[in-house]
Amino acid sequence: MSEDTLAERDILHNLGDGLVLRKARSEDGAAVADFHANTLLDIGETGPLERLHAWILDLMSGEHPTFSPGDFTIVEDTTTGKIVSSMALISQTWTYEGVPFKFGQPDVVSTDPAYRRRGLVRAQFNEVHKWSSERGELVQGITGIPWYYRQFGYEMALSLDANRVGFRPHVPRLKEGEPEPYIFRRATTDDVPFIMEMYRQATSRSVIAALRDEALWRFDIERRSETSGLRREWRVIETPGPQGNPVGLVIHGRKLWGAALGVRLYEVRPGVPFLAVTPSVMRYLDTTGETYAKRDGGDFAVMSFNLGETHPVYDTIPDRLPGVGRPYAWFIRAPDLSAFVRHIAPALEQRLAASAQSGYSGDLKVSFYRSGLHFRVHEGSIAVEGWKPDRVEAGDAAFPDLTFLQLLFGYRSLAELQHAFPDCSATTDDARALLPILFPKKDSDVWSGG
């Protein structure tokens, strides 16, 4: 097959005015990275963004374990050969209370300012949603600027970037002559089984979690570019001595973000108290942040534990972490909501079985005003199907627009949604009793797979 024929095969749509939507090819790597690094800029930023450029080159390298160059879309102006808009779909497997489901993450969405407001992003979302459906992905999610992705069927419905912050004066100091009880060793790929053990422990507290296999952990440690925004430092926490015993893991940034050193994961093994290890972790972070500041010419003032809304370390040293960063949110889309809820029904059944309503049998109709869900519960077994209300007042509970996703993904409680939305209601005893059991408010800290 000729190169021209291969190129034509990659064209997905002719968008008119000389613009074509096509799949990216491996030879587009540098151009795609250059485009996004100079276009996907926050207020006050100037391109190229090195951290973004390196990350995209990693994705386009053909060596990433879950991503290939053809997972990028490109809108090309054929009159100039320039890329004028582009985005990616990062396919993953996530879990809902331990139940795996396929998930698609659109990402790095950007358009040349001269080509905006022509529907180019919408055309790409339509294509990416089609890909995601063909891959069996029941849910899509994206992080990004406020409101924007609501245009494409998304709701802000999953906790993102909650943290606790400590300042340098909060770091506990060793007494004179007192040895440091733990050391911090750079992790290698030999540590991957231990890293996976610590990650599973962390995600067991999260209603939603991303599955990360051994290949992805190895890629994180060995293959990510030094300047990638996703490159991190990995430290195994050990007892001192030649036969050091691993007791925990801390993963943190490679440079300061402003005046802050961010921590992405901190866990200790069962049987090892956080109280024993955390003072050493604070001192290690303090020394590391100061080193970064001297190296890069910045100021270091803050240790940010970016571990979600809840974490054992927050309860261990609450007075040393006085700053509370409230969560932002993932944009979430569930195009076939009844299919997704059926898929996670085992998790809902477990919640019901552990509640005061264990053994319940009955029907629960949840209205979204134009559509809805019908829950049929028989002695704890849950079946779910789509349902269409025949009047505004129909059903046992009602959720306007896509607000039910906030309940489903643990982002807001039923009471919080009722307080925020006057047309959100639970009108029967069954709904008022069962919905908080089936869908409790619960924290998530998702480490997505890009």
Secondary structure, 3 states (H helix, E strand, C coil): CCHHHHHHHCEEEEEECCEEEEECCHHHHHHHHHHHHHHCCCCCCCCCCHHHHHHHHHHHCCCCCCCCHHHEEEEEECCCCEEEEEEEEEEEEEEECCEEEEEEEEEEEEECHHHCCCCHHHHHHHHHHHHHHHCCCCEEEECCCCCHHHHHCCEEEEEECCEEEEEHHHCCCCCCCCCCCCEEEECCHHHHHHHHHHHHHHHCCCCEEECCCHHHHHHHHHHCCCCCCCCCEEEEEECCCCCCCEEEEEEECCCCECCEEEEEEEEECCCCCHHHHHHHHHHHHHHHHHHHHHHHCCCCCEEEECCCCCCHHHHHCHHHCCEEECCEEEEEECCCHHHHHHHCHHHHHHHHHCCCCCCCCEEEEEECCCCEEEEEEECCEEEEEEECCCCCCCCCEECCCCCHHHHHCCCCCHHHHHHHCCCCEECCHHHHHHHHHHCCCCCCCCCCCC
